[in-house]
Amino acid sequence: MALSMEEQRILAQIEVHLSEDDPRLAHRFSRLERTRRRNRPRVIAAVVLAVLAVTAIAAAAAAAFS
């Protein structure tokens, strides 16, 4: 469910106020977000490989019991 323009504006205001009140916290969150963005392709690749491995094992098991 998408946020309305008013909700987005309010969230942006909250973010600005939090950054001003606690710069260290804001820095930690920005660093965490950068780490998530950097790791996203690795997570997707791992999931794809896991699905392929399970598919190969299932195919091998089906062929063995046929």
URRA-V989247 format. One record per pair of residues at least 4 apart in sequence whose C-alpha atoms are under 8 Angstrom apart, sorted by the first residue. I is the first residue (numbers start at 0). J is the second residue. Records with the same first field share a line. If there is no record, write none. Layout:
I=J, J
This chain:
2=6, 7
3=7
4=8
5=9
6=10
7=11
8=12
9=13
10=14
11=15
12=16
13=17
14=18
15=19
16=20
17=21, 22, 25
18=22, 24, 25
21=25
22=26
23=27
24=28
25=29
26=30
27=31
28=32
29=33
30=34
31=35
32=36
33=37
34=38
35=39
38=42
39=43
40=44
41=45
42=46
43=47
44=48
45=49
46=50
47=51
48=52
49=53
50=54
51=55
52=56
53=57
54=58
55=59
56=60
57=61
58=62
59=63
60=64
61=65
